[in-house]
């Protein structure tokens, strides 16, 4: 009678091979998840800005979208600016809130560093008047790269771009990266050991 099955050595080799393949696949999967988180954060912010603009037009009142703790990566809130004091007034009604874990670094240039105010006709304006336009960059966690850009035009149009470009704002938003980049030479062969 002939027996069918695998020997112990064959089972161990199969287990070792599957372990090696799993070990090789995990970093790629992590990169895929990080990429998806960045894309979702960019889409969420663009959607929030569009919502704030739409509400400003529908209500014919100023509406503000502002970052939580002056950091877009922590989330944002949309509030109706009834009395002109913006999000600092607790009496202003909150329309929408998005909390985030700050896993995805985001940085805005000076006109959109922490807030965007839409007038009753949907134009982005400063509190004292004047048109506002700017870009919020969704950055790579390790490099000074902007991977997605939420662009606010002076007309109020919000667009989402996915241009991969070096961005100085991303350097400062990634915490210790700015210090590390300033202290280490750019070329690995120039490092002192």
C-alpha positions in Angstrom: 0.0 0.0 0.0 1.4 3.3 -1.1 1.0 6.3 1.3 0.2 9.8 0.1 1.3 13.0 1.8 4.2 15.3 2.6 7.3 14.5 4.5 8.3 16.6 7.5 11.1 18.2 5.5 8.8 19.2 2.7 6.4 20.8 5.1 9.2 22.7 6.8 10.5 23.9 3.5 7.0 25.1 2.5 6.6 26.9 5.8 10.0 28.6 5.4 9.2 29.7 1.8 5.9 31.2 2.8 7.5 33.0 5.7 10.1 34.5 3.4 7.5 35.6 0.9 5.4 37.2 3.7 8.4 39.0 5.0 9.1 40.5 1.5 5.4 41.5 1.0 4.9 43.4 4.3 7.0 46.6 3.4 5.2 46.9 0.1 1.8 46.6 1.8 2.8 49.2 4.4 3.7 51.6 1.5 0.4 50.9 -0.1 -1.5 51.7 3.1 0.5 54.9 3.7 -0.3 56.0 0.1 -3.9 55.3 0.6 -4.0 57.3 3.9 -2.4 60.3 2.1 -4.8 60.2 -0.7 -7.8 59.9 1.6 -6.6 62.9 3.7 -6.2 65.0 0.6 -9.6 64.1 -0.7 -11.2 64.7 2.7 -9.7 68.2 3.0 -10.7 69.1 -0.6 -14.2 67.8 0.1 -14.4 69.8 3.4 -13.3 73.0 1.6 -15.9 72.5 -1.1 -18.6 71.9 1.5 -17.6 75.1 3.4 -17.8 77.1 0.1 -21.2 75.6 -0.8 -22.6 76.3 2.7 -21.3 79.9 2.5 -23.2 80.4 -0.8 -26.3 78.6 0.3 -26.5 80.6 3.6 -25.2 83.8 2.1 -23.0 84.1 5.2 -19.3 83.8 5.8 -18.3 80.2 6.5 -14.8 79.2 7.8 -13.0 75.9 7.6 -10.1 75.8 10.0 -7.5 73.3 11.1 -7.7 71.7 14.5 -4.9 73.0 16.8 -3.5 74.9 13.7 -2.5 71.6 12.1 -4.5 70.3 9.1 -3.2 66.8 9.7 -5.1 66.7 13.0 -8.4 67.5 11.3 -10.6 70.4 10.5 -13.9 72.1 11.4 -16.4 74.0 9.3 -18.2 76.8 11.2 -20.7 79.6 10.2 -19.1 83.0 11.1 -22.2 84.8 12.4 -20.5 87.6 14.2 -17.1 88.0 12.4 -15.0 86.5 15.1 -14.5 83.2 13.3 -13.9 79.9 14.9 -12.7 81.4 18.1 -16.3 82.2 19.0 -18.0 79.2 20.7 -21.5 80.6 19.7 -20.9 80.0 16.0 -22.6 76.9 14.8 -20.3 74.0 13.8 -21.5 72.4 10.6 -18.9 69.6 10.1 -16.0 68.2 12.0 -13.2 65.8 10.9 -10.7 64.5 13.4 -7.6 62.8 12.3 -4.6 61.1 13.9 -1.9 63.4 12.4 -0.3 60.4 10.7 -0.3 62.2 7.4 1.8 65.4 7.5 0.0 68.4 5.9 1.2 72.0 5.6 -0.4 75.1 4.0 1.3 78.1 2.7 0.7 81.4 4.5 -2.8 82.3 3.1 -4.2 78.9 4.1 -1.9 78.0 6.9 -4.7 77.3 9.4 -8.0 78.5 8.0 -10.0 79.5 4.9 -12.9 82.0 5.1 -15.5 82.0 2.3 -17.7 85.0 1.8 -21.4 84.7 1.2 -20.7 84.6 -2.5 -18.2 81.8 -2.2 -15.0 83.7 -2.6 -12.1 83.0 -0.2 -11.3 86.2 1.6 -9.2 87.5 4.5 -11.1 88.7 7.6 -10.2 92.3 6.7 -11.0 91.8 3.0 -8.9 90.9 0.0 -8.8 87.7 -2.0 -7.1 84.6 -0.7 -5.5 81.8 -2.6 -3.1 79.1 -1.5 -2.2 75.5 -1.4 -2.3 72.9 1.4 0.4 70.2 0.7 -0.1 66.6 1.7 3.5 65.5 2.5 5.5 62.3 2.6 6.2 61.3 6.2 10.0 60.8 5.6 11.0 63.2 2.8 10.4 66.9 2.0 8.0 65.9 -0.8 4.5 67.2 -1.5 2.5 64.2 -2.9 -0.9 65.8 -3.1 -1.9 69.5 -3.3 -5.3 71.0 -2.3 -5.3 74.2 -4.3 -7.6 77.1 -3.6 -8.0 79.6 -6.4 -8.9 83.3 -5.9 -12.3 82.5 -7.4 -13.0 79.9 -4.7 -12.5 76.9 -6.9 -10.9 74.0 -5.1 -8.8 71.5 -7.0 -6.9 68.4 -5.9 -3.6 67.7 -7.7 -1.2 64.8 -7.4 2.0 66.3 -8.5 5.1 64.9 -6.8 7.4 67.8 -6.0 9.9 68.9 -3.5 8.4 71.3 -1.0 10.1 73.3 1.8 6.8 73.4 3.8 6.9 69.6 4.0 10.3 69.7 5.6 9.0 71.7 8.5 5.8 69.7 8.9 7.5 66.4 9.4 8.9 67.3 12.8 12.5 66.2 13.2 13.2 65.9 9.5 14.1 69.6 9.3 16.7 69.2 12.0 18.0 66.0 10.6 18.3 67.4 7.1 20.1 70.5 8.4 22.6 68.4 10.4 23.4 65.6 7.9 25.1 65.9 4.6 23.0 65.3 1.5 25.3 62.6 0.1 25.7 59.3 2.1 29.4 59.1 1.1 30.0 62.4 2.8 28.9 61.1 6.2 31.5 60.9 8.9 31.7 57.7 10.8 
